Amino acid sequence: MTARRGLTLSVDLSALRHNFQQIKHYTADSKVMAVIKADAYGHGMLQVARALDQADGFAVAQLSEAVFLRQKGIDKPISVFQGFTDRAQLQQAVRYQLRPAISQRWQLDLLESKLDTGSLDVWLKINTGMGRLGFQPEDVAACWQRLQGLNSVNQSGLMTHFANADVPQHKSNQQQISCFSRIADSLKAETSVSNSAAIMSGLLTQQDWVRPGIMLYGASPLQGRSAEELALKPVMKLQAELIAINPLKKASHVGYGDSWICPENMPVGIVNMGYADGYPRHALTGTPVSINNQRSQLIGRVSMDSIAVDLRGIEARCGDMVELWGDQVPIDEVALRADTIAYELLCHAGRSF
């Protein structure tokens, strides 16, 4: 747990392990590459890696993240989604035995240039519809052949990424699966496709590695399905202190822009959490909070260092802790009211502590 000026961010590692077991329930025949990029979505990359001792490997976005994990003693396979950016990084990948994803021709060119020493495993990334990183399907066979002839490469695998897995019925999912499967079957390669949403919806059941991210941390990866429905437990809890209780009269204004007008005489609480602390500035009136296990709501605009909450019918006093998200307040509900996604809230909060 980390804390400052009456704010606390706690990480429940037992909930993390529970969520990991849910992944194994869905993917018993695949190895699990736990995605811990972006400081494990704000949860602390090193502590998450150490807690997930049952994971078969890990995945990060940048080489520097993987090097950090190796230097801290994490010895499981680590895949690097963005691969390497230059020869020096490639040599680091070899030194620390990392598995970069190759998605550009110039990365292949670097691999073909003679390395100082050693070799490594790689992924060949295919753009089957995401349009972000990866080779075009028609170019994969030639790139694959180049990889097979390199002494610097031990094992090669194929990887792609869904663009719409959070909407399982989206037509592009089957199009991407068909494209990827056609290539993988022809090359008989090790494969990795499914993210959290694809795992939970069973979009593709036959693959060597799955790549769960958001579901590890207890948020729902599927539109219209709650984390509770999916038997996921929240890992992060964000709390802040109630620092003032103001008895306001009917028609009193609350916050910037007079965006809330009291409909009656009512107590309004001030909580020392604002957008400078990782709370979403665009959260609307009605965004849920919990005070002493009693659900309430945000009223008015979010300030830099504080928010106002409705205390009608709530037993509370100054010094009480208010849950912004966690066991009582699903982070997906907060994200919906703030017109964002749980991923962003978790990452921003983690960086603020």
HUURSUL-V913009 format. One record per backbone hydrogen bond with DSSP energy under -0.5 kcal/mol. CO is the residue of the C=O (numbers start at 1). NH is the residue of the N-H. If there is no record, write none. Layout:
CO|NH  CO|NH
This chain:
2|9  4|7  6|241  7|4  8|239  9|2  10|237  11|13  12|16  13|17  14|18  15|19  16|20  17|21  18|22  19|23  20|24  21|25  22|26  23|27  27|30  31|33  31|210  32|34  32|56  32|57  34|36  34|59  36|40  37|41  38|42  39|43  39|44  40|43  44|48  45|49  46|50  47|51  48|52  51|53  52|55  56|77  57|34  58|79  59|36  60|81  61|82  62|65  62|66  63|67  64|68  65|69  66|70  67|71  68|72  69|74  70|73  73|75  77|58  78|99  79|60  79|81  80|83  80|101  86|90  87|91  88|92  89|93  90|94  91|95  92|96  93|98  94|97  98|100  99|80  100|102  100|123  101|103  102|125  103|134  104|107  104|108  105|109  106|110  107|111  108|112  109|113  120|154  121|100  122|157  123|102  123|125  124|159  125|135  126|128  127|137  135|127  136|139  136|140  137|140  137|141  139|143  140|144  141|145  142|146  143|147  144|148  145|149  146|149  147|150  150|153  152|120  155|122  156|190  157|124  158|192  159|126  164|167  166|223  167|170  170|173  170|174  171|175  172|176  173|177  174|178  175|179  176|180  177|181  178|182  179|183  180|184  181|185  182|186  183|187  184|188  184|189  190|158  191|208  191|209  192|160  194|211  195|199  196|200  197|201  198|202  198|203  199|202  205|207  208|31  209|193  210|33  212|35  213|216  213|217  214|217  214|219  215|218  217|235  217|236  222|225  226|230  227|232  228|231  235|12  237|10  237|239  238|324  238|325  239|8  240|322  241|243  241|272  242|319  244|270  245|247  246|248  246|268  248|266  249|252  252|262  254|260  255|258  256|259  260|254  262|251  266|248  267|311  268|246  269|271  269|309  270|243  270|244  271|273  271|307  274|277  274|279  275|278  280|283  281|302  284|287  287|298  289|296  290|323  291|294  294|291  296|289  297|310  298|286  299|308  303|275  304|276  306|303  307|271  308|299  309|269  309|311  311|314  314|316  317|320  320|242  321|292  321|323  322|240  322|324  323|290  325|238  328|330  329|326  330|333  330|334  331|335  332|336  333|337  334|338  335|340  336|339  337|284  341|344  341|345  342|346  343|347  344|348  345|349  346|350  347|351  348|352  349|352  349|353  350|353
